[in-house]
Amino acid sequence: MVRENLKIVEENIRKACQRAGRSESDVTLICVSKTKPVEMIREAYEAGKREFGENKAQELKEKFEQLPQDVKWHFIGHLQTNKIKYIIGKACLIHSVDSYHLAEAIEKECVKKDAEADILVEVNVAQEASKFGLKLEDTMSLVEQIAGLPHLHIRGLMTIAPYVQDPEENRGIFRQLKKLSVDIRAKNIDNVDMSVLSMGMTGDYQVAVEEGATHVRVGTGIFGERNYHS
């Protein structure tokens, strides 16, 4: 099932790139494996996938230890400061930094482990009360602050768009994040590069790709419905 689903998702990304005049190689598919057993992840791995996303620090740590070393783990969930220690040196990219307090805590852990961390700043473009992330207008100043932390490297921005029936409803959200990344890039801030735009999930990743996503996070579309009881 996983292999078949992957083919469909990859074909959809290819078509979305075509529509937008983009190269497929510009888009990284992150297989969101949270709550999924290692066997299912292995199936995706055997189909050639190497980028996986987890939203719980301990789960990422456990899976990191059970799967091949060439897997690239993305941390995509809300990160609590007391869980940072589980993912430094294991996550290739932390997608969900939304405060200086959190960034500073990651910096301290990096110093302790003599490591560095690539991060994305999470923006709550739609300003949904139930979601984490910064307001659009607060993002630039946080980016400038975090840029001063020597062990952290800001690689771009991330957003979680609202859950909608019609993905077209999120097109404006993705456009706003893309525009913000262009504005930040124009400032040429040291230690900041806006090469990553992490946006789009199972319901709307095709629209996100059309609007400039470099990383899409697809879970249900690959692994089926989430299982929270395993």
Backbone as CSV, one residue per row, in Angstrom:
resi,resn,N_x,N_y,N_z,CA_x,CA_y,CA_z,C_x,C_y,C_z
1,MET,0.827,-1.210,0.000,0.000,0.000,0.000,0.865,1.266,0.000
2,VAL,1.897,1.269,0.850,2.755,2.450,0.974,3.416,2.780,-0.370
3,ARG,3.930,1.752,-1.014,4.610,1.941,-2.298,3.669,2.537,-3.347
4,GLU,2.435,2.012,-3.394,1.441,2.509,-4.367,1.082,3.969,-4.059
5,ASN,0.862,4.246,-2.774,0.510,5.616,-2.382,1.628,6.598,-2.727
6,LEU,2.864,6.158,-2.502,4.007,7.018,-2.821,4.033,7.383,-4.298
7,LYS,3.726,6.402,-5.126,3.722,6.657,-6.578,2.705,7.740,-6.933
8,ILE,1.527,7.659,-6.301,0.464,8.643,-6.562,0.908,10.037,-6.116
9,VAL,1.461,10.106,-4.896,1.899,11.412,-4.352,3.008,12.002,-5.224
10,GLU,3.958,11.173,-5.603,5.065,11.670,-6.428,4.589,12.157,-7.795
11,GLU,3.619,11.445,-8.349,3.044,11.857,-9.636,2.310,13.192,-9.482
12,ASN,1.580,13.352,-8.384,0.878,14.613,-8.126,1.854,15.777,-7.984
13,ILE,2.985,15.515,-7.316,4.007,16.565,-7.164,4.600,16.909,-8.530
14,ARG,4.848,15.873,-9.320,5.409,16.100,-10.667,4.478,16.984,-11.500
15,LYS,3.182,16.684,-11.444,2.207,17.469,-12.223,2.091,18.902,-11.706
16,ALA,2.131,19.049,-10.382,2.049,20.398,-9.789,3.270,21.227,-10.191
17,CYS,4.440,20.585,-10.223,5.660,21.278,-10.661,5.541,21.710,-12.118
18,GLN,4.984,20.811,-12.919,4.785,21.106,-14.342,3.895,22.336,-14.511
19,ARG,2.788,22.339,-13.768,1.843,23.469,-13.860,2.502,24.783,-13.458
20,ALA,3.425,24.706,-12.498,4.051,25.928,-11.980,5.364,26.263,-12.695
21,GLY,5.735,25.418,-13.660,6.996,25.644,-14.365,8.208,25.449,-13.467
22,ARG,8.099,24.512,-12.534,9.199,24.235,-11.605,9.810,22.872,-11.905
23,SER,11.022,22.668,-11.406,11.652,21.365,-11.555,11.260,20.491,-10.362
24,GLU,10.964,19.224,-10.646,10.629,18.270,-9.564,11.727,18.203,-8.505
25,SER,12.949,18.379,-8.951,14.074,18.254,-8.023,14.088,19.380,-6.984
26,ASP,13.269,20.418,-7.186,13.192,21.528,-6.224,12.297,21.200,-5.028
27,VAL,11.572,20.084,-5.127,10.599,19.765,-4.066,10.995,18.475,-3.340
28,THR,11.116,18.574,-2.025,11.437,17.414,-1.192,10.161,16.903,-0.536
29,LEU,9.888,15.626,-0.723,8.731,15.001,-0.078,9.166,14.443,1.273
30,ILE,8.564,14.972,2.337,8.813,14.426,3.678,7.674,13.465,3.998
31,CYS,8.009,12.199,4.204,7.000,11.197,4.568,6.744,11.330,6.074
32,VAL,5.575,11.799,6.425,5.277,12.030,7.846,4.897,10.707,8.494
33,SER,5.860,10.209,9.287,5.732,8.847,9.822,5.289,8.813,11.278
34,LYS,4.865,9.962,11.812,4.457,10.005,13.227,3.342,9.001,13.484
35,THR,3.432,8.346,14.611,2.499,7.286,15.067,2.570,6.007,14.230
36,LYS,3.407,5.988,13.186,3.466,4.802,12.321,4.573,3.850,12.771
37,PRO,4.325,2.548,12.641,5.349,1.580,13.064,6.557,1.576,12.128
38,VAL,7.669,1.131,12.668,8.930,1.081,11.927,8.782,0.268,10.637
39,GLU,7.971,-0.799,10.665,7.810,-1.647,9.457,7.266,-0.826,8.288
40,MET,6.326,0.068,8.563,5.756,0.887,7.484,6.800,1.869,6.952
41,ILE,7.601,2.399,7.859,8.651,3.334,7.439,9.659,2.593,6.560
42,ARG,9.947,1.348,6.952,10.893,0.524,6.149,10.367,0.338,4.726
43,GLU,9.049,0.165,4.621,8.446,-0.016,3.294,8.703,1.213,2.416
44,ALA,8.541,2.397,3.011,8.796,3.641,2.269,10.298,3.774,1.976
45,TYR,11.112,3.359,2.937,12.570,3.399,2.762,12.983,2.507,1.588
46,GLU,12.380,1.322,1.545,12.715,0.386,0.459,12.236,0.895,-0.900
47,ALA,11.244,1.787,-0.866,10.765,2.389,-2.120,11.622,3.607,-2.496
48,GLY,12.689,3.834,-1.730,13.630,4.896,-2.088,13.542,6.168,-1.268
49,LYS,12.610,6.225,-0.324,12.435,7.455,0.460,13.461,7.536,1.590
50,ARG,13.962,8.737,1.834,14.958,8.928,2.893,14.578,10.046,3.868
51,GLU,13.557,10.834,3.534,13.187,11.973,4.388,11.894,11.643,5.121
52,PHE,11.962,11.637,6.453,10.792,11.289,7.265,10.557,12.353,8.337
53,GLY,9.297,12.551,8.681,8.947,13.589,9.641,8.270,13.023,10.880
54,GLU,8.719,13.476,12.039,8.128,13.061,13.315,7.730,14.298,14.118
55,ASN,6.698,14.169,14.946,6.288,15.335,15.737,6.454,15.151,17.240
56,LYS,7.021,13.997,17.634,7.330,13.800,19.056,8.814,13.459,19.180
57,ALA,9.488,14.190,20.062,10.950,14.062,20.165,11.393,12.647,20.531
58,GLN,10.698,12.043,21.512,11.114,10.699,21.930,10.877,9.660,20.834
59,GLU,9.781,9.844,20.098,9.480,8.914,19.001,10.559,9.031,17.912
60,LEU,10.988,10.260,17.624,12.056,10.448,16.641,13.328,9.741,17.106
61,LYS,13.665,9.921,18.371,14.876,9.306,18.929,14.819,7.774,18.803
62,GLU,13.663,7.184,19.175,13.517,5.713,19.106,13.649,5.206,17.675
63,LYS,12.990,5.903,16.746,13.036,5.450,15.352,14.425,5.676,14.747
64,PHE,15.067,6.755,15.145,16.435,7.043,14.702,17.344,5.849,15.005
65,GLU,17.135,5.270,16.179,17.982,4.155,16.609,17.656,2.836,15.905
66,GLN,16.448,2.747,15.341,16.027,1.480,14.731,16.159,1.440,13.208
67,LEU,16.385,2.592,12.608,16.392,2.650,11.144,17.764,3.042,10.609
68,PRO,18.004,2.792,9.299,19.332,3.052,8.735,19.798,4.491,8.943
69,GLN,21.115,4.630,9.003,21.722,5.929,9.302,21.550,6.966,8.198
70,ASP,21.210,6.525,6.988,21.064,7.528,5.920,19.662,8.140,5.869
71,VAL,18.799,7.788,6.825,17.485,8.443,6.923,17.704,9.867,7.425
72,LYS,17.004,10.803,6.804,17.038,12.195,7.282,15.755,12.448,8.052
73,TRP,15.901,12.739,9.327,14.730,12.948,10.193,14.419,14.434,10.325
74,HIS,13.159,14.764,10.057,12.688,16.144,10.218,11.809,16.204,11.463
75,PHE,12.079,17.159,12.328,11.194,17.326,13.485,10.154,18.384,13.132
76,ILE,8.869,17.979,13.084,7.836,18.885,12.564,6.786,19.278,13.599
77,GLY,6.903,18.749,14.824,5.888,19.049,15.832,6.285,20.198,16.737
78,HIS,5.415,20.518,17.674,5.736,21.545,18.673,6.808,20.987,19.602
79,LEU,7.888,21.732,19.763,9.020,21.232,20.545,9.044,21.857,21.932
80,GLN,8.987,20.977,22.942,9.098,21.458,24.326,10.574,21.527,24.694
81,THR,10.929,22.528,25.481,12.353,22.727,25.785,12.974,21.511,26.470
82,ASN,12.209,20.799,27.301,12.786,19.642,28.008,12.962,18.421,27.108
83,LYS,12.512,18.518,25.851,12.655,17.379,24.918,13.726,17.636,23.848
84,ILE,14.295,18.828,23.865,15.285,19.184,22.832,16.435,18.181,22.795
85,LYS,16.850,17.733,23.981,18.019,16.833,24.081,17.859,15.561,23.249
86,TYR,16.603,15.147,23.011,16.385,13.900,22.259,16.668,14.043,20.767
87,ILE,16.619,15.274,20.248,16.697,15.400,18.779,17.943,16.104,18.254
88,ILE,18.685,16.793,19.125,19.902,17.463,18.634,20.906,16.396,18.184
89,GLY,21.416,16.588,16.972,22.333,15.591,16.411,21.599,14.465,15.698
90,LYS,20.275,14.454,15.809,19.488,13.408,15.134,18.572,13.993,14.052
91,ALA,17.940,15.125,14.340,17.052,15.757,13.349,17.894,16.600,12.391
92,CYS,17.673,16.418,11.089,18.425,17.214,10.112,17.865,18.629,10.018
93,LEU,16.587,18.780,10.407,15.933,20.083,10.326,14.801,20.135,11.352
94,ILE,14.789,21.213,12.149,13.695,21.431,13.108,12.775,22.468,12.486
95,HIS,11.538,22.064,12.174,10.636,22.923,11.397,9.844,23.911,12.243
96,SER,9.916,23.798,13.571,8.872,24.432,14.383,9.373,25.389,15.466
97,VAL,10.362,26.212,15.121,10.858,27.180,16.109,9.994,28.443,16.028
98,ASP,9.347,28.775,17.143,8.416,29.910,17.098,8.608,30.910,18.244
99,SER,9.761,30.822,18.925,10.032,31.814,19.976,11.537,31.885,20.217
100,TYR,11.974,33.020,20.734,13.394,33.164,21.056,13.761,32.251,22.222
101,HIS,12.835,32.089,23.126,13.036,31.208,24.287,13.400,29.783,23.831
102,LEU,12.657,29.282,22.855,12.924,27.940,22.324,14.261,27.912,21.576
103,ALA,14.501,28.933,20.760,15.752,28.989,19.995,16.964,28.998,20.934
104,GLU,16.854,29.762,22.001,17.938,29.864,22.978,18.191,28.517,23.661
105,ALA,17.103,27.798,23.952,17.223,26.476,24.584,17.891,25.478,23.623
106,ILE,17.568,25.578,22.335,18.211,24.712,21.335,19.703,25.062,21.253
107,GLU,20.006,26.346,21.257,21.403,26.809,21.230,22.189,26.211,22.396
108,LYS,21.603,26.269,23.603,22.295,25.742,24.797,22.589,24.247,24.659
109,GLU,21.613,23.504,24.136,21.790,22.054,23.952,22.865,21.780,22.901
110,CYS,22.892,22.601,21.852,23.918,22.449,20.807,25.312,22.674,21.385
111,VAL,25.438,23.683,22.245,26.733,23.972,22.879,27.175,22.760,23.702
112,LYS,26.202,22.223,24.453,26.474,21.070,25.316,26.965,19.870,24.502
113,LYS,26.357,19.670,23.335,26.676,18.486,22.523,27.683,18.780,21.417
114,ASP,28.194,20.006,21.398,29.106,20.424,20.335,28.489,20.122,18.967
115,ALA,27.248,20.585,18.804,26.501,20.319,17.574,25.966,21.640,17.017
116,GLU,25.395,21.556,15.818,24.721,22.721,15.235,23.345,22.262,14.809
117,ALA,22.425,23.214,14.644,21.057,22.835,14.270,20.540,23.727,13.146
118,ASP,20.017,23.088,12.124,19.300,23.809,11.067,17.843,23.911,11.489
119,ILE,17.296,25.113,11.390,15.917,25.306,11.852,15.090,26.086,10.834
120,LEU,13.772,25.954,10.981,12.825,26.802,10.263,12.036,27.572,11.312
121,VAL,11.627,28.770,10.967,10.768,29.554,11.855,9.319,29.270,11.453
122,GLU,8.515,28.877,12.451,7.122,28.518,12.178,6.219,29.747,12.249
123,VAL,5.460,29.953,11.181,4.575,31.111,11.083,3.131,30.628,11.029
124,ASN,2.314,31.180,11.895,0.881,30.838,11.905,0.169,31.850,11.007
125,VAL,0.321,31.640,9.690,-0.170,32.620,8.712,-1.667,32.866,8.896
126,ALA,-2.421,31.796,9.118,-3.884,31.910,9.223,-4.343,32.403,10.596
127,GLN,-3.382,32.542,11.526,-3.674,32.983,12.900,-4.767,32.143,13.564
128,GLU,-4.629,30.832,13.403,-5.568,29.926,14.066,-5.176,29.794,15.536
129,ALA,-6.151,29.950,16.408,-5.882,29.907,17.853,-5.330,28.559,18.293
130,SER,-5.708,27.489,17.579,-5.308,26.133,17.996,-3.893,25.775,17.561
131,LYS,-3.248,26.655,16.793,-1.933,26.305,16.245,-0.830,27.175,16.825
132,PHE,0.377,26.606,16.833,1.552,27.355,17.259,2.061,28.179,16.077
133,GLY,3.048,29.012,16.332,3.632,29.801,15.253,3.430,31.288,15.464
134,LEU,4.255,32.056,14.781,4.237,33.518,14.904,3.251,34.154,13.953
135,LYS,2.883,35.386,14.262,2.126,36.183,13.294,3.108,36.617,12.205
136,LEU,2.573,36.814,11.004,3.426,37.251,9.889,4.263,38.470,10.274
137,GLU,3.596,39.438,10.909,4.282,40.712,11.190,5.351,40.608,12.281
138,ASP,5.339,39.513,13.052,6.344,39.349,14.116,7.543,38.508,13.678
139,THR,7.467,37.951,12.480,8.469,36.963,12.069,9.834,37.575,11.804
140,MET,9.847,38.702,11.093,11.136,39.314,10.734,11.990,39.604,11.962
141,SER,11.390,40.170,12.999,12.202,40.538,14.170,12.716,39.293,14.900
142,LEU,11.929,38.216,14.924,12.418,36.983,15.559,13.581,36.390,14.749
143,VAL,13.437,36.409,13.440,14.515,35.904,12.572,15.813,36.668,12.862
144,GLU,15.703,37.992,12.977,16.893,38.812,13.235,17.516,38.479,14.594
145,GLN,16.657,38.210,15.575,17.152,37.842,16.914,17.881,36.494,16.889
146,ILE,17.201,35.488,16.305,17.768,34.128,16.299,19.067,34.073,15.494
147,ALA,19.162,34.938,14.478,20.352,34.948,13.619,21.638,35.159,14.421
148,GLY,21.502,35.733,15.606,22.669,35.974,16.443,23.147,34.758,17.224
149,LEU,22.388,33.679,17.174,22.787,32.459,17.910,23.710,31.630,17.013
150,PRO,24.972,31.465,17.411,25.964,30.898,16.488,25.771,29.437,16.098
151,HIS,25.104,28.628,16.936,24.955,27.204,16.607,23.661,26.900,15.842
152,LEU,22.836,27.928,15.646,21.579,27.745,14.908,21.690,28.390,13.530
153,HIS,21.096,27.743,12.540,21.113,28.286,11.183,19.684,28.282,10.655
154,ILE,19.180,29.465,10.377,17.797,29.560,9.866,17.813,29.256,8.374
155,ARG,17.088,28.205,7.999,17.063,27.765,6.602,15.795,28.193,5.860
156,GLY,14.812,28.715,6.613,13.589,29.120,5.929,12.412,29.189,6.878
157,LEU,11.224,29.019,6.317,9.984,29.174,7.073,9.096,27.944,6.923
158,MET,8.216,27.771,7.893,7.242,26.678,7.856,5.880,27.200,8.274
159,THR,4.825,26.652,7.691,3.477,26.930,8.199,2.630,25.679,8.121
160,ILE,1.641,25.619,9.018,0.608,24.581,8.955,-0.667,25.308,8.578
161,ALA,-1.132,25.070,7.375,-2.336,25.759,6.898,-3.583,25.117,7.516
162,PRO,-4.707,25.839,7.511,-5.942,25.271,8.080,-6.363,23.988,7.363
163,TYR,-7.089,23.152,8.103,-7.653,21.939,7.494,-8.890,22.364,6.716
164,VAL,-8.865,22.192,5.408,-9.990,22.646,4.569,-10.412,21.528,3.619
165,GLN,-11.654,21.577,3.199,-12.139,20.601,2.212,-11.573,20.917,0.828
166,ASP,-11.515,22.220,0.507,-11.039,22.639,-0.811,-9.647,23.259,-0.669
167,PRO,-8.611,22.583,-1.182,-7.245,23.081,-1.013,-7.021,24.491,-1.561
168,GLU,-7.855,24.893,-2.526,-7.729,26.247,-3.084,-7.854,27.312,-1.999
169,GLU,-8.598,26.989,-0.937,-8.775,27.956,0.149,-7.445,28.307,0.818
170,ASN,-6.463,27.437,0.702,-5.164,27.689,1.351,-4.138,28.343,0.433
171,ARG,-4.518,28.574,-0.821,-3.547,29.149,-1.767,-3.011,30.496,-1.260
172,GLY,-3.897,31.320,-0.747,-3.495,32.639,-0.249,-2.535,32.540,0.923
173,ILE,-2.735,31.528,1.768,-1.857,31.303,2.932,-0.432,31.018,2.437
174,PHE,-0.346,30.116,1.456,0.972,29.731,0.931,1.643,30.920,0.236
175,ARG,0.835,31.714,-0.463,1.384,32.900,-1.140,1.992,33.873,-0.141
176,GLN,1.289,34.052,0.973,1.777,34.996,1.991,3.101,34.528,2.591
177,LEU,3.221,33.206,2.830,4.469,32.691,3.398,5.611,32.860,2.401
178,LYS,5.334,32.587,1.145,6.350,32.751,0.091,6.807,34.208,0.020
179,LYS,5.861,35.127,0.058,6.190,36.561,-0.010,7.069,36.954,1.182
180,LEU,6.701,36.447,2.367,7.484,36.766,3.562,8.916,36.253,3.417
181,SER,9.073,35.055,2.862,10.429,34.497,2.706,11.251,35.349,1.737
182,VAL,10.596,35.864,0.703,11.287,36.738,-0.262,11.711,38.041,0.427
183,ASP,10.822,38.594,1.252,11.136,39.835,1.982,12.312,39.640,2.942
184,ILE,12.323,38.471,3.625,13.413,38.197,4.575,14.729,38.008,3.818
185,ARG,14.656,37.278,2.713,15.866,37.042,1.916,16.472,38.377,1.450
186,ALA,15.607,39.310,1.083,16.058,40.615,0.575,16.857,41.395,1.619
187,LYS,16.688,41.043,2.883,17.418,41.755,3.953,18.864,41.282,4.106
188,ASN,19.185,40.148,3.465,20.563,39.613,3.538,21.105,39.527,4.959
189,ILE,20.347,38.909,5.841,20.766,38.790,7.242,21.799,37.667,7.355
190,ASP,22.900,37.940,8.041,23.925,36.903,8.263,23.299,35.703,8.979
191,ASN,23.712,34.497,8.584,23.259,33.266,9.239,21.801,32.923,8.924
192,VAL,21.249,33.577,7.903,19.857,33.293,7.511,19.839,33.033,6.015
193,ASP,19.314,31.877,5.627,19.090,31.690,4.187,17.694,31.134,4.016
194,MET,16.987,31.700,3.097,15.563,31.354,2.943,15.372,30.312,1.838
195,SER,16.162,29.241,1.894,16.089,28.243,0.820,14.953,27.235,1.023
196,VAL,14.400,27.177,2.251,13.358,26.174,2.535,12.020,26.845,2.829
197,LEU,10.999,26.332,2.173,9.625,26.752,2.425,8.836,25.469,2.676
198,SER,8.621,25.170,3.955,7.955,23.919,4.332,6.469,24.208,4.511
199,MET,5.684,23.782,3.528,4.235,24.045,3.590,3.509,23.057,2.692
200,GLY,2.291,22.719,3.109,1.507,21.754,2.350,1.542,20.384,2.988
201,MET,0.342,19.826,3.199,0.197,18.493,3.775,-0.694,17.662,2.859
202,THR,-1.144,16.513,3.344,-1.886,15.590,2.474,-3.004,16.281,1.685
203,GLY,-3.757,17.146,2.338,-4.926,17.743,1.679,-4.619,18.837,0.684
204,ASP,-3.440,19.463,0.797,-3.217,20.670,-0.017,-1.797,20.794,-0.582
205,TYR,-1.026,19.699,-0.572,0.376,19.817,-0.986,0.547,20.202,-2.448
206,GLN,-0.438,19.859,-3.294,-0.292,20.207,-4.709,-0.370,21.720,-4.912
207,VAL,-1.301,22.348,-4.196,-1.424,23.810,-4.253,-0.166,24.451,-3.666
208,ALA,0.346,23.869,-2.563,1.563,24.401,-1.931,2.747,24.365,-2.898
209,VAL,2.867,23.263,-3.645,3.953,23.150,-4.628,3.800,24.226,-5.704
210,GLU,2.573,24.433,-6.151,2.329,25.472,-7.170,2.720,26.861,-6.659
211,GLU,2.644,27.034,-5.347,2.946,28.344,-4.750,4.367,28.451,-4.197
212,GLY,5.197,27.450,-4.472,6.610,27.606,-4.137,7.151,26.744,-3.004
213,ALA,6.357,25.807,-2.471,6.870,24.940,-1.399,8.127,24.202,-1.875
214,THR,9.127,24.133,-1.001,10.304,23.316,-1.316,10.225,21.979,-0.577
215,HIS,9.450,21.954,0.515,9.263,20.737,1.308,7.778,20.577,1.602
216,VAL,7.220,19.423,1.253,5.830,19.130,1.609,5.810,17.967,2.586
217,ARG,4.857,18.002,3.521,4.817,17.018,4.614,3.567,16.156,4.448
218,VAL,3.755,14.958,3.916,2.598,14.112,3.602,2.621,12.847,4.455
219,GLY,1.587,12.663,5.242,1.490,11.482,6.101,0.379,10.553,5.655
220,THR,-0.868,11.011,5.857,-2.037,10.187,5.520,-2.010,9.744,4.054
221,GLY,-1.587,10.633,3.160,-1.545,10.311,1.727,-0.593,9.183,1.389
222,ILE,0.343,8.893,2.303,1.315,7.813,2.073,1.015,6.597,2.947
223,PHE,0.811,6.853,4.248,0.682,5.744,5.208,-0.758,5.409,5.579
224,GLY,-1.718,6.149,5.062,-3.108,5.918,5.457,-3.439,6.708,6.718
225,GLU,-4.655,6.515,7.211,-5.115,7.267,8.395,-4.181,7.051,9.570
226,ARG,-4.068,8.075,10.387,-3.193,7.970,11.572,-3.729,6.986,12.573
227,ASN,-2.807,6.336,13.234,-3.199,5.393,14.279,-2.610,5.865,15.591
228,TYR,-3.469,6.401,16.468,-2.979,6.926,17.734,-3.008,5.887,18.852
229,HIS,-3.396,4.669,18.518,-3.568,3.677,19.563,-2.454,2.629,19.580
230,SER,-1.493,2.789,18.672,-0.456,1.749,18.611,0.500,1.879,19.775
